[in-house]
Amino acid sequence: MTAPLAIAVIAVFVQVGLTFWAIVTMGRRRLASLKRRETQMGDIALDPMNFAPDVRAWQNNAHNQFETPILLYGGVALAAALGAVNWGVALGAAGYAVSRLLHRVIHVGSNHLPTRFNVFLGGLVALAVMWLSLAWALVV
């Protein structure tokens, strides 16, 4: 395995780990809210957004892990399958994974929107670098 491919695959595993972490944390927060009777089962039977705001932040973060990460998974898989993983793909994938970790910390922490948005935007730029590098590798 080449170094760029190893880095890209590690980025995928970091994102998968982040997703599991988000899901488990969300579940624990939901159960704790139910146990403390802050939320009743009937309140969430049809709409899990009826949890308290602090629990919803964790839910929203878990749901975020199923949005743009698909572009990471698809890009790395395609690059690996086509033998087109280069340093741009690797660094874009790694940059994206780091941005998702930072985004999570901000999202469930201070939730300072300008900072969170800038980190999100940085992740999108990293994905664009990854995809443009993949396209370059396929054309050249």
N, C-alpha and C positions, 0 to 999 in steps of 0.2 A: 504494500500500500504506500502510495506516495505521501509526502508530508502535506500537500494541499488537501488531498482526499481525507487523510486522517483528521485534519483540523475541521473540515466540513462535516465529517461524521460526528466528531465530538460535539460540534455546535448543535447538531440534530439531537444527540443524546441529552445535552444540557436543556434544550427546549422541551423534550419529552419529560425529563425529570421535573422541570418547572411546572409542566402541566399536571403531573401527578401530585406534586406538592400543593398546587392551587386547589385541586379537587379535594384532597384530603383535608386541607385547612378549612375550606368552605364547609365541608361536611361536619367537621368538629364544631365550627362556629354555629351552624344550624342546630345541631343536637344540643349544644350548651344553651342556646336561646330557648329551645323547647323545654329543656330540663328546668330552667329558671322560670318557666311559665311566662316569659316575655312575649312569646308567640304561641298561639293555639293551633292545633292541627287543622281545624276548620278554616283558619285564616289563610293557610297556605295550600289547601287541597287543590285549588284551581289556579292559584297564582303565587309562586314562590317569592315574588317581589313584595309580598306582604310581611316579610321579615323586617326587623328593626333596621334602621339605616346602617349601623355598623356591620351587620351581617350582610346586607346587600352589597357593601363595598367588596367583601370577599367573594360573593357570588359573581359580581360583575367582573372581577379579576379572573376568576376561573373561566367564565364564558369568553373573555378576551383571548384565552389560550387556544381557542378554536377558530379564530378569525384569520389574521395575517400569517400565523405560523404555517398555514397550508402552503404558502408561497415558498417558505424555507424548505419544507419537506419535498415538495414537487421539484424545486430547483436542484437540490442536492441529489435527489434520486435520478433525475434526468441527466445531470452532469456525470454522475457516476456510471450510469448505464451506457452513456455514449462515449465514455472515456474522455470527457471534456472538462475535468476539474482542473482549474488553474489557480494561481494565487489570488486572483480577483474573486473567484467563487469562494475560496476558503476564507478570505478576509471579510468578504461580505456576509457570509454565513456566521462567522464568529462575531462580527460586529452586531449583527442582528440579535444573536443569542444574548450577548451582554446587554443590549438595549432592553430586551424583554425582562431580564432580571432587574435592572434599574427601574423599569416601568412598574413592575410589581411592587417593589419596595415603596415607591412614591404613591402608587395607587391605593395601597392598604395602609399607608403611613400618613404623611402630611396631606396627601392628595392635592398638592399645590398644582393647580391646572396648568399654568404657563410652563412650569418645569416638566410636568408629565407630558404635555403636548410636545415640547422640544425633544424629549427622549423618544417619544413615539415617532416623531418626524425623522430623528436620527436613525431609528430602526428601519423606516421605509427607505431612506437613502441607502442603507446597507443592503437591503433587499434589491434595490435597483442596481447597485454595483454588482451584486452577485449575478443577477439575470443578464445584465449587459456584458459581463465577463463571460458568461456561458455562451451568449450569442456570438461574441467575438471569437471564442474558441471554436465554435461550429463553422464560422464563416472563413476564418483564416487557415 
